[in-house]
Amino acid sequence: MFDIKSLLTRSVEKQLIDVDDYIFIPERYDLEVDDGILSCVLNSDGRVDIFYQKHGITDVRSASRKHAYTGFDRELYLGIYDDVIDDLIKDVNKLLEGHSKFFKQERVLPATAALNAKPFTDSDHY
């Protein structure tokens, strides 16, 4: 036998939870984390963008809004996006710890003369 009340309740909940039907007021929260700047942005379409910048390296992740009826600051406080933030910070730190086998900071190549420059001769000295 069908339970009409639960069927109607599920139908109403499905319509209410669909985040695509809502327009959100954009919000942004900036926070200093591990010597870098973490920016959490709620866009008007319900997408959450999380930026992390540290020592000239910037990376970004996007997530969909988890709870449409909870304030964005409350979601951040409850740690709903902590897994995304942890991965983002870990990836930026991994980039900063990496080293190229070709480019070294301590190796500086001398500047070369321009291709169309006249060669230096003894008569050029005063």
N, C-alpha and C positions, 0 to 999 in steps of 0.2 A: 504494500500500500504506500502511496506517495504522501509525504508530509508537505503540505502546501506551504506552511509557514516557513520551514527551513529552505524550501525551494525559492521562495520569494526573498528571504533573507540573503541567501547566497547570490542571487541575481542583483540585489541592491548593493551588496558589498563589492561585487565585481565592478560595477559601474563607478562606485565611489573611489576605489583604489586605483583606477586607471590614471596614472600620472600624466599621460599625454593630453588629457582633457583640461588640465589646469594651467594657469599662467601664474608664475611665482614672481615675487618682488626680488630682484637681484640683491644678493648680499655678498659681502667679502669680509673675511677675517684673516689678519696677518699675525704671525707669531714667530718669534725667534726660537729655532730648534737646532741644537748641535752645530753652533756657529754658522747657521744658514737661516734664510727667511722662508717660511712656509706660508703660502697663501691658499686659502680655501674659498672658492667662489661658487655660489649658487646662481645659475643662469635662469632666465625667465622661463625657459622650456623645461626646467626640472633637472637638467644635467648639472652635475657637480664636477668642477675642474679643480684639481689640486696641483699647485706649482711649488717647486722647491728649488731655491737658488743658493749655491754655496761656492765661494771662490771662483766666480766666473762661469760656473756650470749651472745650467737650468734644465730641469726635466719636468714633465707634466703627465698627469694621469687623469682620466675621466671616469666617472662612475654615475650610475643613475640614482636618482633620489630614492632613498629607502623608505621613508615614512612621510607621506604627504601632509599629514595632520600634525606633525611635530615640528617645532621651530628648528631652523637650521642650526642655530647656536646650541640648542639642546641636543641635536643629533651629534654634533661635534663633541660636546661635553660627555655624552654617553659612550663615545668611542666607536661609533658605527663605521666610520671610515678609517679606523686605525690600521687595518690590514693593508689598505691601499697606501696610506702614508708611510708605514714601515717599509714597504717594498720600494717606494719612491726614494726615501732617504738612503736606503741600502744601495740602490743602483747608482745614485750620485756619488756616494762615498767610494764605491767600487771604481767608478771612473777616475776619481781624484787619486786613488792609490795606484792606478795603472801607470805604466811607463812604456814609452815607445822604444823599440830597439834602434830606430833611425834618428829620432830627434831627441837631443839631450839639451837641457837648459845650460849646462856648463860649457858646451861646445858652441862657440860663436865663430862663424866664418867671416873673413875680412871682406869689406866692401870691394866690389870690382869697379874698374873704370867703365865709363860709358862706351858703347861700341863705336860711336862716331868721334870719340875724343882724339886729339892730336897727341902723338907720342911725346914723351918728355925727352928733351935733349940737353946737352951741356950748355948751350947758348941761352936756355931759358932761365938759368940761375943768374942772380944779380950779384 
